[in-house]
Amino acid sequence: MFNENEIKSFVYHWFALFDKHVEVAQFLGLIAEDGLEMQYPGADKISSHEDFKNWYAGVGNVIKSNTHAVEHIHLNHRADRKYEVDLVVLWQAVTKDDNHECLRVRQAWLLDDGEDGHWPRLLKLSCALEATDIPVVEKS
């Protein structure tokens, strides 16, 4: 069973992987193969590792760089050794055609204890846009 700080560490680790544009294989051990349900705005439902690979490749074809700033995390330990995580993340990106994007997104996750004991495992993820008219912060 994971404690609150370990779950929060998992959340930050997850977004750090996206920010570094790591190879998709680094994500696969963190997500369930059976019973996976992920839904990102504007994307098809992800219900397998193969679906995730295809979605991630599509993101990589469009996004040049991005950052995720976690603004809020709330978690609930369930009696069945699962964890409900509610979080808000500010996503900023530069597309391959140099457009700047900025979205605030609320995500709901369901995690379990995973298989390796090092990290929890993502079972479900859903998203809702909270704000799309956020000014992009240019980094100098």
N, C-alpha and C positions, 0 to 999 in steps of 0.2 A: 504494500500500500504506500502511496506517495503522499507526502505532506504538502502543505500549501506552497512553501517556497520551491519545492521540486516541480510542482505543476506550473507555477509562474516561470520558472527557469525553462521549462519545456516550451511555453508560449514564446518567450524571447528567442530561444534557440530556433524554433520554427521560422520566425520572421527573419532572423539573421541569415538563414540558409537562402531565403528568397533574395535578400539584399545582396548576397555575394554571388548570386546566379550559379549555385553549385550544380553538379551533375545530378540528374533526377534520381539516381540510385540512392543518394543520401536521404531522400525523403521516404523511400519505399518501406524501410524498416520502421518508420514512424506512423504509418497508416495501415489500417486493417485491409486485408484482401477480401475476406468474406464479410458481408453486411456493411460495406463502406457506402456512405451517402454524403457526398459533398456537392454543394451548389454555390457557385460564384455568380455574381451579377453578370448577365449577358452571356453566360456559358451553358453548355449542355451539362446535365447531371453527371457527376463522376461516381461510378459504382465499382471500379476495379483499379488495380495497379495500371493496367493498360490504358484505361480512360485517363488516369492522372498523367501518365507519360505523354499522351497526346495533348492534353490541355496545357501542360507545362511547356512542351515544345512550341505550341501556338503562342503562348505568352512570350517565350524567348524570341520568336520571330518578329514581334511587334515592339517589345520594350528594350530600350538600350540600357537604362539604369533605373533603379527605384530604391526607395527607402520606406520602411514601415516604422512609425512611432506609436508604440502602445500607449494609449491614454488612460485606459481603465481595464482592470481585470477583477472579476468577481467569480468565486468558485464555490461549488457545493459538493461535498463528499457524500455520495449516496451509499446506502447500506449494501448494495450489490457490488461494491468495489469499483464503481464507475464514478466519473467526475464530470459535472456539468460546469462549463466555463462560459461566462458571458464577458465579452471584451469589446473595446472600441479601439480601432487602429486608424491612424492617419497615414494614408498611402500617397506618396508623391512619386511621380515617374517622368522620365523623358523617353518619348517614343523614338523609334529609329528614324522617323522623319522630323525629329527635333521639336515635336509638340510637347508641352508640359501639361501634366495631368495631376490633379489633387482631389482625393476623395476621403471622406470620413465614413468608415464602415463599421457597423455593429455586427459582430460574429457570435454565433452560439455553437459551442463545440460539445461533443460527448467523447470522453476518453475512457479507456480501461487501463489495466495494469500492464498491458503489453506482454511480449513473450520473452524479452531478454532481461527484464528487471532494471535496465539502465534508464529507459525513458518510458513514459506512458505511450499509449497508441491511440491515434485519432480514429474514431468510428464514424462520427457525423460532424459535419460543418455546414452551417447555413449563414448567409449574409443578408444584410439589409443596408442600403445606402442611407446614411444619416444626413450627409451634406455633399453637394457636388459643386457648389459655387465658392469654394474656399480659394483665396488667393495663393498662388504658388510662391513659395519662398525660394528665391534664387540664392544659390550658394556661391560665395566668391572664392 
